[in-house]
Amino acid sequence: MVVMSENQFLASKGVSFATSGYCLDKLRSNRQLRTERGKKRFEAECIKAEAEYQQKRAKAKAEYASLVEKGEIRPETTLEARIRTAHGHEDLAATHAARRLLAKKGIDWKTGKPF
């Protein structure tokens, strides 16, 4: 059985963000934005790209839910998420916060077992 959160599953499918971000790269130096007709065409492209992305994201969420229901994937527990975060980079505040929380609960962040 694989342990994976929904966010990790969505990231593996390439749909981890809430929005596609299609328009962000296309706004800079876009010639078609100089005319009204071009603006409308670009807006239609953006709407279409966003709809496709949201459809793909919804499909991935449904797939994750079905895999959890079948028992092939188990959602990550809060403790497992904290241990994973505690193994993060030394400079990150979240890593230190996770280590403090685990120490407060009496759990060794390196092994995941009580001390």
LINUR-V483065 format. One record per residue. RES is the residue in three letters. PSI is psi in degrees with one decimal (none if undefined). NEAR is the number of other ideal C-beta (glycine too) atoms within 10 Angstrom. D_CENTER is the distance of its C-alpha to the mean C-alpha in Angstrom with 1 decimal. Layout:
res: [RES	RES]
psi: [PSI	PSI]
near: [NEAR	NEAR]
d_center: [D_CENTER	D_CENTER]
This chain:
res: [MET	VAL	VAL	MET	SER	GLU	ASN	GLN	PHE	LEU	ALA	SER	LYS	GLY	VAL	SER	PHE	ALA	THR	SER	GLY	TYR	CYS	LEU	ASP	LYS	LEU	ARG	SER	ASN	ARG	GLN	LEU	ARG	THR	GLU	ARG	GLY	LYS	LYS	ARG	PHE	GLU	ALA	GLU	CYS	ILE	LYS	ALA	GLU	ALA	GLU	TYR	GLN	GLN	LYS	ARG	ALA	LYS	ALA	LYS	ALA	GLU	TYR	ALA	SER	LEU	VAL	GLU	LYS	GLY	GLU	ILE	ARG	PRO	GLU	THR	THR	LEU	GLU	ALA	ARG	ILE	ARG	THR	ALA	HIS	GLY	HIS	GLU	ASP	LEU	ALA	ALA	THR	HIS	ALA	ALA	ARG	ARG	LEU	LEU	ALA	LYS	LYS	GLY	ILE	ASP	TRP	LYS	THR	GLY	LYS	PRO	PHE]
psi: [134.2	135.0	117.2	133.6	165.7	-38.9	-40.3	-39.9	-44.6	-38.6	-37.1	-25.3	-4.4	20.2	43.1	-23.0	153.6	-26.5	157.6	-32.1	15.6	-42.8	-24.4	-43.4	-26.2	-11.6	-31.5	131.1	41.0	112.2	-33.7	-12.9	-3.8	-20.0	158.7	-41.9	-42.1	-39.5	-43.6	-40.6	-43.8	-41.9	-41.3	-40.0	-43.7	-42.9	-42.3	-44.5	-41.2	-41.0	-41.8	-41.6	-45.4	-34.9	-43.5	-39.2	-43.4	-39.1	-41.5	-38.9	-41.4	-39.1	-42.0	-45.0	-40.1	-37.4	-35.8	-42.2	-38.0	-20.7	9.6	-28.1	138.3	130.2	146.2	134.6	166.5	-41.3	-43.6	-38.1	-39.8	-40.0	-42.5	-42.0	-37.2	-22.5	8.2	-170.0	141.5	-30.0	-13.5	136.9	-34.5	-34.6	-46.2	-37.5	-42.6	-39.4	-40.7	-43.7	-41.2	-39.3	-38.9	-34.9	-7.7	31.6	131.7	123.1	-22.1	-38.9	-25.6	10.4	153.4	147.2	none]
near: [7	9	12	19	17	16	12	17	21	19	14	12	14	11	19	14	11	10	11	17	12	15	16	10	8	15	10	7	6	13	7	13	15	9	10	8	9	13	13	11	13	16	12	10	14	16	12	11	15	15	11	12	18	14	11	14	19	11	12	19	15	10	14	21	13	11	15	15	9	8	8	11	21	14	14	17	11	8	13	14	15	21	20	16	18	22	13	14	7	6	7	11	8	12	16	14	13	20	20	12	16	20	13	8	10	9	19	14	18	11	9	15	8	8	8]
d_center: [20.7	17.2	15.3	11.6	9.2	7.7	4.0	5.8	7.7	5.8	4.9	8.6	9.6	8.6	7.2	3.5	5.7	8.3	11.0	12.0	13.8	16.7	19.3	18.5	19.9	22.7	24.2	25.9	29.3	29.0	32.6	32.2	31.3	34.9	36.3	35.7	35.5	32.9	30.8	30.9	30.0	27.0	25.9	26.3	24.3	21.4	21.7	21.9	18.8	16.7	18.2	17.5	13.8	13.7	15.9	13.8	10.7	13.2	14.7	11.7	11.3	15.1	15.1	12.9	15.4	18.3	17.5	17.2	20.5	22.1	21.4	19.8	16.5	16.7	14.1	13.8	16.4	16.3	18.8	16.9	13.8	16.5	18.2	15.2	14.7	18.5	18.6	16.7	18.7	21.9	21.7	18.6	19.6	16.8	18.3	21.7	20.7	19.3	22.5	24.6	23.2	23.7	27.2	28.0	27.2	29.4	26.8	27.0	23.6	24.7	25.8	24.1	27.6	29.8	32.4]
